[in-house]
């Protein structure tokens, strides 16, 4: 959201909707994965898979922070926005 405000103020609504869609997608994938784990491995393995998912989210968060600190040129941001429309 911060990057959308900074580089493409007209796309703040789009960034907000993608943020909400990302949360909903995460809930969906978690429910699917939890069901698969329970069906195939059993209820006892859900904490292990949950810990693995937390580790994956930490790795993705670190990658996002590193990528966010890289400078983005305004022309690149406008090009990305044009491709989304």
C-alpha positions in Angstrom: 0.0 0.0 0.0 2.8 2.4 0.8 4.5 1.7 -2.5 1.3 2.2 -4.3 0.8 5.6 -2.6 4.3 6.6 -3.4 4.7 5.5 -7.0 1.2 5.1 -8.4 -1.3 7.0 -6.3 -4.1 6.2 -8.7 -3.7 2.5 -8.0 -4.2 2.5 -4.2 -7.7 0.9 -4.6 -6.2 -1.8 -6.8 -3.4 -2.5 -4.2 -6.0 -2.6 -1.4 -8.1 -5.1 -3.3 -5.1 -7.3 -4.1 -4.1 -7.2 -0.4 -7.5 -8.5 0.7 -7.5 -11.1 -2.1 -4.1 -12.3 -0.9 -5.4 -12.8 2.7 -8.4 -14.7 1.4 -6.2 -16.8 -0.8 -4.0 -17.6 2.2 -7.0 -18.7 4.2 -8.1 -20.9 1.3 -4.7 -22.5 0.8 -4.4 -23.1 4.6 -7.7 -24.8 4.8 -6.9 -27.0 1.7 -3.5 -27.9 3.1 -4.9 -28.7 6.5 -7.5 -31.0 5.0 -4.9 -32.8 3.0 -2.6 -33.2 6.0 -5.5 -34.5 8.2 -6.7 -36.9 5.4 -3.3 -38.4 4.5 -1.1 -38.0 7.6 -3.4 -37.6 10.5 -4.3 -34.8 13.0 -1.1 -35.2 14.9 0.9 -33.8 12.0 -0.9 -30.5 11.7 1.4 -28.7 14.1 4.4 -29.8 12.1 3.0 -28.6 8.8 1.9 -25.4 10.6 5.5 -24.8 11.7 6.7 -25.4 8.2 4.2 -22.8 6.9 5.4 -20.3 9.5 9.0 -20.9 8.4 8.0 -20.4 4.8 6.1 -17.1 5.7 9.2 -15.8 7.5 11.4 -16.5 4.4 8.9 -14.8 2.1 8.7 -11.8 4.5 12.5 -11.4 4.4 12.5 -11.6 0.6 9.7 -9.0 0.5 11.6 -6.7 2.8 14.8 -7.0 0.7 12.8 -6.4 -2.5 11.0 -3.4 -1.0 14.3 -1.7 -0.1 15.5 -1.9 -3.8 14.8 1.4 -5.6 11.9 1.2 -8.1 11.8 3.7 -10.9 8.5 5.4 -11.5 8.5 4.3 -15.2 8.7 0.7 -14.1 5.8 1.1 -11.7 3.7 2.8 -14.3 4.5 -0.1 -16.7 3.4 -2.7 -14.2 0.2 -0.8 -13.6 -0.5 -0.6 -17.3 0.0 -4.3 -17.7 -2.5 -4.9 -14.8 -5.2 -2.9 -16.6 
